[in-house]
Amino acid sequence: MPRRIFLLLLLGVVAAASRAQTLTPPFDIKAPAVIEQGRVIFNLRCAGRCHGIDGRDGFDAPILAGKDYLDPPFILGTLLAGRPGSAMPSWKGRLTDEELWRVVAFLSSLGDQARAAQSR
C-alpha cells in the first residue's frame, strides 16, 4: 500500500510539473503580432543592463541581434534554466508560459534574420 501511495504522489508531481511549463507554444511564434509582443516583453524585462534594446547592445550580457544560434529550443532552455555562472537568471516563474513563448518568438526572429543574412 505505501508503494502505491508513493507512485500516485509521484505521478501527481510529474503531471503538475508538465502543466507548469509546456514545450509546445500555445500560438504561432512566427506570427508578426506575437513577435512584436515578445519584443515589448523583452525590452521591458531583459534590455536594461543586460542585452540592450532589441538585443542590440550587450552591457552585462551578450548582444543577441545577429546570432544565428537563436532557435526556439535553445532560447526556451536558456529562459527556463538561466545560464549558471553568469548574470542570466532563470525566468521560470518570473514570466508566464505565454510571456516566455512570446520572448522565444522575438528572439528566434533575431536568429531567423541572422540565418537569412548569412544565406545571401
Protein Blocks (a to p, Z undefined) as FASTA:
>chain_A
ZZmmmmmmmmmmmmmmmmmpccbdfbdfkbmklmmmmmmmmmmmmmmmmnoghhlacfkb
ccfehpaklcfklmmmmmmnopghiabdcfehjacfklmmmmmmmmmmmmmmmmmmmmZZ
